Amino acid sequence: MATEKIMDQGNSLIMRDRLPIWKVCGADGQFLADAISNTLGPITEPDMKEGWSTVFTRKGDQLLDKARSPALSGTQKTDLYGKAALYYGIARFPATETQSKQDAYAKQILALTEGGRHFPFVFRRLRIPHGGKEIIVNYYLPRPEGEIIIPEAVLLTGGTDYTKEDLHTVAVQVVSEGMACMVIDMPGTGESEWKLSDGHAVYSRAIKYLAGMGDSDPSRIGMMGISFGGYWSLAAAAACPEIRAAVNCGGPVHRAFSQDNLKHLPAYRKVALARALGYPADELDRSMVAMDSFSLFIRDEIRRISCPLLSIDGSDDPYVPIEDLFMISEEGGVRQEEWIYRGDLHCAPRQFSTWMPRAVIWLANQIGGPERMPRPDIAQL
């Protein structure tokens, strides 16, 4: 009975935190609600016959089979391949700690790779050499129409329970605004061969590679990070001169790393964080202690940010105290725009459909060249 109560609470948190975002990305809200309610959640026995991973993988399989029909148009295939990838990502959520979740992630990668030839933009998987390994990224590039203009470029990254494939909807928004987009797994997630502590070097390498590719303007590069990805967006803005503007949505900065705050994280977030740090799921407490050194104020990193910065979050974020966002300007002395959504939660999921496209346009306005027409009507709240 106690286990059921804990899992019911965990599922209700997932429905609160992630269901709004999954719906905006194209998932069926009623199917999501029913599937989440009828499973024990993504942590307890996800691989069982009607477990979390099995149920959502089955949905992804149905959509992938449908996408392969030769009778469908390119637009229909684009939609179905994207939705299949979305459901496979939900099946893998929040991490690949079981065989079924690993299989779901492999299918998520396949869905986007196979669907890429139907997308109305260039989609490629790239491998960036780094330290004897490879940083695998998804790369989106606008197809030129009429006069060829070298586009701006954005490095996009997510948090501990996101993969680069999970950010497909955001990347599509970026490329639809005429910018190239490189999407990278946060170290410790997805296909990354590194741990979370290697983030500084991994992101620096990816940014320099993006600047030197030749497909985009190396003088107009921005970065956007969601959840823990917001942390790395801030860190890169402080350390990498190539970054000309940055968006931080819900990134932990200082107080979020306190043990008092971390102990209140739900189990699914602790599991994802432990995996990113390189700890097994049964060493959650030890992994939480390892977070002490991540504060962006320890080495005064935050104070080195000089590029335009936008920070976004819900006022009632239960995982990253809203004080972390305010500390950037109040204690770090960094000028930033602040979009705070009253009553919303971590990364403002209820307002995702509002802030996400606006943040992309804000970034475009900040890094855009003289040929870009600013969109203040949309970018300003």
C-alpha positions as CSV (number, residue, x, y, z in Angstrom):
1,M,0.0,0.0,0.0
2,A,2.9,2.4,0.9
3,T,4.5,1.6,-2.5
4,E,1.3,2.4,-4.4
5,K,1.0,5.7,-2.6
6,I,4.5,6.7,-3.4
7,M,4.1,5.8,-7.0
8,D,0.8,7.6,-7.3
9,Q,2.5,10.7,-6.0
10,G,5.4,10.2,-8.4
11,N,3.0,9.8,-11.4
12,S,1.0,12.9,-10.3
13,L,4.3,14.9,-10.3
14,I,5.2,13.7,-13.8
15,M,1.7,14.7,-15.0
16,R,2.1,18.1,-13.4
17,D,5.7,18.7,-14.6
18,R,6.0,17.1,-18.0
19,L,2.5,16.4,-19.4
20,P,2.0,20.0,-20.5
21,I,5.3,20.0,-22.5
22,W,4.6,16.6,-24.0
23,K,1.2,17.7,-25.2
24,V,2.7,20.9,-26.8
25,C,5.2,18.6,-28.6
26,G,2.4,16.6,-30.1
27,A,1.4,13.8,-27.7
28,D,-2.2,13.0,-27.2
29,G,-3.2,14.4,-23.8
30,Q,-5.9,11.8,-23.0
31,F,-3.6,8.9,-24.0
32,L,-0.9,10.3,-21.8
33,A,-3.1,10.8,-18.8
34,D,-4.6,7.2,-19.2
35,A,-1.2,5.6,-19.7
36,I,0.5,7.4,-16.8
37,S,-2.4,6.6,-14.5
38,N,-2.4,2.9,-15.4
39,T,1.3,2.2,-14.8
40,L,3.5,2.2,-11.8
41,G,5.5,5.0,-13.3
42,P,8.9,5.2,-15.0
43,I,11.0,3.9,-12.1
44,T,9.0,0.9,-10.7
45,E,9.1,-2.1,-13.1
46,P,9.0,0.0,-16.3
47,D,9.8,-3.1,-18.5
48,M,6.9,-5.2,-17.3
49,K,4.2,-6.3,-19.8
50,E,2.1,-3.1,-19.1
51,G,4.9,-1.1,-17.6
52,W,5.8,2.5,-18.4
53,S,8.4,1.8,-21.1
54,T,6.4,-1.0,-22.7
55,V,3.2,1.1,-23.1
56,F,4.9,4.1,-24.6
57,T,7.2,2.1,-26.8
58,R,4.2,0.3,-28.2
59,K,2.6,3.7,-29.1
60,G,5.9,4.8,-30.8
61,D,6.0,1.6,-32.8
62,Q,2.5,2.2,-34.1
63,L,3.3,5.7,-35.2
64,L,6.7,4.6,-36.8
65,D,4.9,1.8,-38.8
66,K,2.4,4.3,-40.0
67,A,5.1,6.9,-40.9
68,R,6.7,4.3,-43.2
69,S,3.6,4.1,-45.4
70,P,4.5,5.1,-49.0
71,A,1.0,6.6,-49.5
72,L,1.7,9.5,-47.1
73,S,2.9,12.9,-48.0
74,G,6.2,14.3,-46.8
75,T,4.3,16.6,-44.4
76,Q,2.4,13.7,-42.9
77,K,5.6,11.6,-42.6
78,T,7.3,14.6,-40.9
79,D,4.6,14.7,-38.3
80,L,4.4,11.0,-37.7
81,Y,8.2,10.5,-37.4
82,G,8.4,13.3,-34.9
83,K,5.5,11.9,-32.8
84,A,7.1,8.4,-32.8
85,A,10.3,9.9,-31.5
86,L,8.4,11.8,-28.9
87,Y,6.7,8.6,-27.5
88,Y,9.9,6.7,-27.6
89,G,11.4,9.5,-25.6
90,I,8.6,9.3,-23.0
91,A,9.2,5.5,-22.9
92,R,12.9,6.2,-22.1
93,F,12.1,8.9,-19.5
94,P,13.8,9.8,-17.2
95,A,17.0,7.8,-18.0
96,T,18.1,4.6,-19.8
97,E,18.6,2.5,-16.6
98,T,16.8,-0.6,-18.0
99,Q,17.0,-2.6,-21.1
100,S,13.6,-1.6,-22.3
101,K,14.4,2.1,-22.0
102,Q,17.7,1.6,-23.8
103,D,15.8,-0.1,-26.6
104,A,13.3,2.8,-26.7
105,Y,16.1,5.3,-26.9
106,A,17.6,3.4,-29.9
107,K,14.2,3.6,-31.6
108,Q,13.9,7.3,-30.8
109,I,17.2,7.9,-32.6
110,L,16.1,5.8,-35.5
111,A,12.8,7.6,-35.9
112,L,14.5,11.0,-36.3
113,T,17.3,9.6,-38.5
114,E,14.9,7.8,-40.8
115,G,12.5,10.7,-40.9
116,G,15.2,13.2,-41.6
117,R,14.9,12.9,-45.3
118,H,11.3,14.0,-45.2
119,F,11.8,17.1,-43.0
120,P,11.5,20.5,-44.7
121,F,15.0,21.3,-43.5
122,V,18.4,19.6,-43.5
123,F,18.7,17.1,-40.6
124,R,22.0,15.4,-39.9
125,R,23.7,13.5,-37.1
126,L,27.2,14.7,-36.6
127,R,30.2,13.2,-34.7
128,I,32.6,15.7,-33.2
129,P,36.0,14.3,-32.1
130,H,36.8,15.1,-28.5
131,G,39.4,13.5,-26.2
132,G,39.5,10.2,-28.1
133,K,35.7,10.0,-28.1
134,E,32.9,11.6,-30.1
135,I,30.3,14.1,-29.2
136,I,27.2,13.0,-31.2
137,V,24.8,15.9,-32.0
138,N,21.7,16.5,-34.1
139,Y,22.1,19.3,-36.6
140,Y,19.3,21.2,-38.2
141,L,19.9,23.6,-41.1
142,P,17.4,25.8,-42.9
143,R,17.0,25.0,-46.6
144,P,17.8,28.3,-48.5
145,E,14.9,30.0,-50.2
146,G,15.7,32.6,-52.8
147,E,18.7,34.8,-51.8
148,I,21.2,32.7,-49.8
149,I,21.8,34.2,-46.4
150,I,24.3,32.8,-43.9
151,P,22.1,32.0,-40.9
152,E,22.7,32.5,-37.2
153,A,23.3,29.3,-35.2
154,V,22.1,28.1,-31.8
155,L,23.5,25.4,-29.5
156,L,20.5,23.8,-27.8
157,T,20.8,21.5,-24.7
158,G,18.5,19.9,-22.1
159,G,18.7,18.7,-18.6
160,T,19.2,15.4,-16.8
161,D,16.0,13.8,-18.0
162,Y,16.2,15.2,-21.6
163,T,18.0,13.8,-24.6
164,K,18.9,15.8,-27.7
165,E,16.1,13.9,-29.5
166,D,13.6,15.1,-26.8
167,L,14.3,18.6,-27.9
168,H,13.3,18.0,-31.5
169,T,10.2,20.3,-31.2
170,V,12.4,23.2,-29.9
171,A,15.0,22.6,-32.6
172,V,12.3,22.8,-35.3
173,Q,11.2,26.1,-33.8
174,V,14.7,27.4,-34.1
175,V,15.2,26.2,-37.7
176,S,11.8,27.6,-38.6
177,E,13.1,31.0,-37.6
178,G,15.9,30.7,-40.1
179,M,18.7,29.7,-37.7
180,A,20.9,26.6,-37.7
181,C,20.5,24.5,-34.6
182,M,23.0,22.0,-33.1
183,V,21.4,19.9,-30.3
184,I,23.7,18.2,-27.8
185,D,23.1,15.7,-25.1
186,M,24.1,17.0,-21.7
187,P,27.1,15.0,-20.4
188,G,25.7,11.9,-18.6
189,T,22.6,11.7,-20.8
190,G,21.6,10.3,-24.1
191,E,24.6,9.2,-26.2
192,S,27.1,11.3,-24.3
193,E,30.2,9.3,-23.3
194,W,31.0,11.9,-20.6
195,K,29.8,12.6,-17.0
196,L,28.1,15.7,-15.8
197,S,31.4,17.0,-14.3
198,D,32.9,17.1,-17.9
199,G,30.4,19.6,-19.1
200,H,32.7,22.6,-19.4
201,A,35.1,20.9,-21.8
202,V,32.3,19.2,-23.8
203,Y,30.2,22.3,-24.4
204,S,33.3,24.4,-25.2
205,R,34.4,21.9,-27.8
206,A,30.9,21.8,-29.3
207,I,30.6,25.6,-29.5
208,K,34.0,25.9,-31.2
209,Y,33.0,23.2,-33.7
210,L,29.7,24.9,-34.5
211,A,31.6,28.2,-35.0
212,G,34.0,26.6,-37.5
213,M,31.5,24.5,-39.6
214,G,31.0,27.1,-42.3
215,D,27.2,26.6,-42.5
216,S,26.4,29.5,-40.3
217,D,27.9,32.8,-39.2
218,P,30.5,32.2,-36.5
219,S,30.0,35.8,-35.2
220,R,26.3,35.1,-34.5
221,I,26.1,32.1,-32.2
222,G,23.6,31.8,-29.3
223,M,22.8,29.1,-26.8
224,M,19.6,27.9,-25.2
225,G,19.4,25.5,-22.3
226,I,16.4,24.0,-20.6
227,S,16.4,22.8,-16.9
228,F,20.0,21.7,-16.1
229,G,20.8,22.8,-19.7
230,G,20.1,26.3,-18.5
231,Y,23.0,25.9,-16.1
232,W,25.3,25.0,-19.0
233,S,23.9,27.9,-21.0
234,L,25.0,30.3,-18.2
235,A,28.4,28.6,-17.8
236,A,29.1,28.8,-21.6
237,A,28.0,32.4,-21.7
238,A,30.6,33.1,-19.0
239,A,33.4,31.1,-20.5
240,C,33.0,31.0,-24.3
241,P,33.4,34.3,-26.2
242,E,31.7,32.7,-29.2
243,I,28.3,32.9,-27.4
244,R,26.7,36.3,-28.3
245,A,23.4,35.7,-26.4
246,A,22.1,33.0,-24.1
247,V,18.7,31.7,-22.8
248,N,18.5,30.0,-19.4
249,C,15.2,28.3,-18.6
250,G,15.1,26.9,-15.1
251,G,18.8,26.4,-14.7
252,P,20.1,25.7,-11.2
253,V,22.6,28.3,-10.1
254,H,23.5,28.1,-6.4
255,R,20.8,27.4,-3.8
256,A,19.4,24.5,-5.9
257,F,22.6,22.6,-5.1
258,S,22.1,22.7,-1.3
259,Q,21.6,19.3,0.3
260,D,18.4,20.6,1.9
261,N,17.0,21.4,-1.5
262,L,18.2,18.2,-3.2
263,K,16.7,15.9,-0.6
264,H,13.3,17.0,-1.6
265,L,13.7,16.1,-5.3
266,P,11.3,13.3,-6.4
267,A,12.7,9.9,-7.1
268,Y,12.6,10.2,-10.9
269,R,14.7,13.4,-10.8
270,K,17.2,11.8,-8.4
271,V,17.6,8.8,-10.7
272,A,18.2,10.9,-13.7
273,L,20.7,13.1,-11.8
274,A,22.6,10.1,-10.4
275,R,22.9,8.7,-13.9
276,A,24.3,11.9,-15.3
277,L,26.8,12.0,-12.5
278,G,27.9,8.4,-13.2
279,Y,26.4,6.8,-10.1
280,P,24.1,3.8,-10.1
281,A,20.5,4.3,-9.2
282,D,21.0,2.6,-5.8
283,E,23.5,5.3,-4.7
284,L,21.1,8.3,-4.9
285,D,22.3,9.8,-1.6
286,R,25.9,9.7,-2.5
287,S,25.2,11.3,-5.9
288,M,23.4,14.2,-4.2
289,V,26.4,15.0,-2.1
290,A,28.5,15.2,-5.3
291,M,26.4,18.2,-6.4
292,D,28.0,20.6,-3.8
293,S,30.7,21.8,-6.1
294,F,28.5,22.8,-9.0
295,S,27.4,26.3,-7.8
296,L,28.2,28.9,-10.4
297,F,29.2,31.3,-7.6
298,I,32.0,29.1,-6.2
299,R,34.5,30.3,-8.9
300,D,32.6,33.5,-9.7
301,E,31.7,32.1,-13.1
302,I,28.4,33.8,-13.2
303,R,29.9,37.3,-12.9
304,R,31.8,36.9,-16.2
305,I,28.7,36.9,-18.3
306,S,28.6,40.0,-20.5
307,C,26.4,39.0,-23.4
308,P,22.6,39.5,-23.5
309,L,20.9,37.0,-21.2
310,L,17.3,35.9,-20.9
311,S,16.3,33.8,-17.8
312,I,12.9,32.1,-17.6
313,D,11.1,30.1,-14.9
314,G,7.9,29.6,-13.0
315,S,7.6,31.5,-9.8
316,D,6.7,28.3,-7.9
317,D,9.5,26.1,-9.2
318,P,9.7,23.3,-6.6
319,Y,13.2,22.0,-7.7
320,V,15.2,25.2,-8.6
321,P,14.3,28.0,-6.1
322,I,13.3,31.1,-8.0
323,E,15.9,32.9,-5.9
324,D,18.5,31.2,-8.1
325,L,17.2,33.2,-11.1
326,F,17.2,36.5,-9.2
327,M,20.8,35.8,-7.8
328,I,22.2,36.1,-11.4
329,S,21.5,39.8,-11.4
330,E,21.2,40.7,-7.7
331,E,24.4,39.0,-6.5
332,G,26.1,38.2,-9.8
333,G,25.7,41.7,-11.2
334,V,24.6,40.3,-14.6
335,R,22.1,42.3,-16.6
336,Q,19.4,40.0,-17.8
337,E,15.8,39.9,-19.0
338,E,13.6,37.9,-16.6
339,W,10.4,36.1,-17.7
340,I,8.7,34.8,-14.5
341,Y,5.4,33.0,-15.0
342,R,3.4,33.5,-11.9
343,G,2.1,30.2,-10.3
344,D,4.0,28.0,-12.8
345,L,6.5,25.3,-11.9
346,H,10.0,24.2,-13.1
347,C,10.7,25.6,-16.5
348,A,7.1,27.0,-16.6
349,P,5.6,23.9,-18.3
350,R,2.1,25.3,-18.4
351,Q,3.4,28.2,-20.4
352,F,5.8,26.2,-22.6
353,S,3.8,27.0,-25.8
354,T,4.1,30.7,-25.0
355,W,7.6,31.1,-23.8
356,M,9.4,28.7,-26.0
357,P,8.7,30.3,-29.4
358,R,9.2,33.8,-27.9
359,A,12.5,32.8,-26.4
360,V,13.7,31.5,-29.8
361,I,12.7,34.8,-31.4
362,W,14.4,36.8,-28.6
363,L,17.6,34.9,-29.3
364,A,17.2,35.5,-33.0
365,N,16.8,39.2,-32.4
366,Q,19.9,39.3,-30.2
367,I,22.3,37.5,-32.5
368,G,20.7,38.5,-35.8
369,G,22.6,40.4,-38.4
370,P,21.4,43.5,-40.2
371,E,19.2,41.5,-42.7
372,R,17.1,40.1,-39.9
373,M,13.9,41.9,-39.2
374,P,13.4,42.2,-35.4
375,R,10.1,40.8,-34.0
376,P,9.5,42.9,-30.8
377,D,5.8,42.2,-31.0
378,I,6.4,38.6,-30.2
379,A,9.7,38.7,-28.3
380,Q,8.5,41.1,-25.7
381,L,6.1,40.1,-23.0
